[in-house]
Amino acid sequence: MELYGLQDMTLSGTSYAGVTSQPHWSGLSADPVTLPEQLQTSLDLADQLQIYSMAAGKVLPLRSIQLQTAVGKYLAPGSESGNFEHRSVLMLNDQCLAELCYQSDQAFTPLIQHQLWQLERQWLYPLRNTLVVVRLQQLALKDSLTDLGNRRNFDDQFERAVQLANRRQQACALILLDLDNFKQTNDNFGHPAGDDVLIAVADAMRQTLRASDCLFRFGGDEFAVLLTADDALSAELVAHRLVKAINQHHVCNQFSVTASAGLAQLALNQKAELLFSRADEALSQAKQAGKNAVKVALLNQA
Ligand SMILES: Nc1nc2c(ncn2[C@@H]2O[C@H](COP(=O)(O)OP(=O)(O)OP(=O)(O)O)[C@@H](O)[C@H]2O)c(=O)[nH]1
């Protein structure tokens, strides 16, 4: 008897749309591993959606399936639009966990909807548990005011990025950015206005950068940007763009907020601490040079 091991059910590269159109999916009912057990093998919502979508693909051939939750939106790989759509809200104990949106070229008859609902019920507890874990992870790694990565998140990623860059002989750059005279903003306009400025600065930075996952707030008015590989090659341009974007943001403008930045490029086989201290020194120089400026650390400064 052919059994579907867990490895077959997890993300192994086959596209979702292709997989669910395979005739052998009808054999899945013989799988000794139940759907909730399979779902519980992962605390990653994208993985769970993939597992769920394969089970749902047995009910009818699906073109796409999307999961929307409070912690993010997930689309099964290989999804494309279909002629019919069915939406379902996943509720547990009067709590809305998520919304599922299915698309298929076949109609969602009442019988199909009922079968999907039965499958959805099997996901409720694994989904609720995963949402709790993801939320806790987010709280541990995100700055609650700006939603950027926090200092702990930075420390994790920075160390890893530097090690990887050294191993692969790739570029890596660190920009440290600090608002100018931010204390005055708080003193003159109050702490809530200061908070609005910090949120605006985060937005301005997010809009300037392609990937917001390289952006961090350390707390206070200090931010960091970690650029790796090809992105690091244009770090100086990025630093100037960030300072300009902050200057030009309407909230920062309203409170005359500017920013200074220090940039350092990773030297050959340099340690993360040294890269950090060079960027920090460059930031001090930008402040000493009159603020609202970018300074770049010399590469041979070690
Ligand atoms: N509104 C608000 N203010 C904060 C927060 N965290 C820290 N601060 C304030 O940020 C200010 C930081 O000021 P400083 O580090 O002294 O620097 P500065 O006035 O920007 O001076 P320079 O950096 O030299 O230009 C202090 O007034 C802190 O109280 C926060 O979460 N919200």
The ligand as an SDF file (V2000), in Angstrom:
LIG
                    3D

 32 34  0  0  0  0  0  0  0  0999 V2000
    7.8480   60.0560   22.1270 N   0  0  0  0  0  0  0  0  0  0  0  0
    8.7670   59.1540   22.4400 C   0  0  0  0  0  0  0  0  0  0  0  0
    9.9810   59.5800   22.8540 N   0  0  0  0  0  0  0  0  0  0  0  0
   10.9170   58.6710   23.1690 C   0  0  0  0  0  0  0  0  0  0  0  0
   10.6640   57.2950   23.0920 C   0  0  0  0  0  0  0  0  0  0  0  0
   11.8090   56.6560   23.4770 N   0  0  0  0  0  0  0  0  0  0  0  0
   12.7030   57.6000   23.7790 C   0  0  0  0  0  0  0  0  0  0  0  0
   12.1860   58.8360   23.6000 N   0  0  0  0  0  0  0  0  0  0  0  0
   12.8070   60.1350   23.7750 C   0  0  0  0  0  0  0  0  0  0  0  0
   13.7330   60.3380   22.7370 O   0  0  0  0  0  0  0  0  0  0  0  0
   14.6180   61.3770   23.1210 C   0  0  0  0  0  0  0  0  0  0  0  0
   16.0040   61.0050   22.6660 C   0  0  0  0  0  0  0  0  0  0  0  0
   16.7850   62.0990   22.8350 O   0  0  0  0  0  0  0  0  0  0  0  0
   18.3420   62.0690   22.8340 P   0  0  0  0  0  0  0  0  0  0  0  0
   18.8310   60.6710   22.6500 O   0  0  0  0  0  0  0  0  0  0  0  0
   18.8450   62.8000   24.0080 O   0  0  0  0  0  0  0  0  0  0  0  0
   18.7680   62.7910   21.5430 O   0  0  0  0  0  0  0  0  0  0  0  0
   18.3130   64.0290   20.6860 P   0  0  0  0  0  0  0  0  0  0  0  0
   17.5340   65.0620   21.4040 O   0  0  0  0  0  0  0  0  0  0  0  0
   17.6740   63.4420   19.4870 O   0  0  0  0  0  0  0  0  0  0  0  0
   19.7180   64.6460   20.3660 O   0  0  0  0  0  0  0  0  0  0  0  0
   20.7230   64.2930   19.2150 P   0  0  0  0  0  0  0  0  0  0  0  0
   20.6220   62.8110   18.9520 O   0  0  0  0  0  0  0  0  0  0  0  0
   22.0690   64.6870   19.7140 O   0  0  0  0  0  0  0  0  0  0  0  0
   20.3280   65.0920   18.0340 O   0  0  0  0  0  0  0  0  0  0  0  0
   14.4800   61.5120   24.6400 C   0  0  0  0  0  0  0  0  0  0  0  0
   13.7800   62.6890   24.8980 O   0  0  0  0  0  0  0  0  0  0  0  0
   13.6160   60.3030   25.0190 C   0  0  0  0  0  0  0  0  0  0  0  0
   12.7780   60.5880   26.1290 O   0  0  0  0  0  0  0  0  0  0  0  0
    9.3740   56.8690   22.6700 C   0  0  0  0  0  0  0  0  0  0  0  0
    9.0730   55.6800   22.5390 O   0  0  0  0  0  0  0  0  0  0  0  0
    8.4730   57.8380   22.3470 N   0  0  0  0  0  0  0  0  0  0  0  0
  1  2  1  0
  2  3  2  0
  2 32  1  0
  3  4  1  0
  4  5  2  0
  4  8  1  0
  5  6  1  0
  5 30  1  0
  6  7  2  0
  7  8  1  0
  8  9  1  0
  9 10  1  0
  9 28  1  0
 10 11  1  0
 11 12  1  0
 11 26  1  0
 12 13  1  0
 13 14  1  0
 14 15  2  0
 14 16  1  0
 14 17  1  0
 17 18  1  0
 18 19  2  0
 18 20  1  0
 18 21  1  0
 21 22  1  0
 22 23  2  0
 22 24  1  0
 22 25  1  0
 26 27  1  0
 26 28  1  0
 28 29  1  0
 30 31  2  0
 30 32  1  0
M  END
$$$$
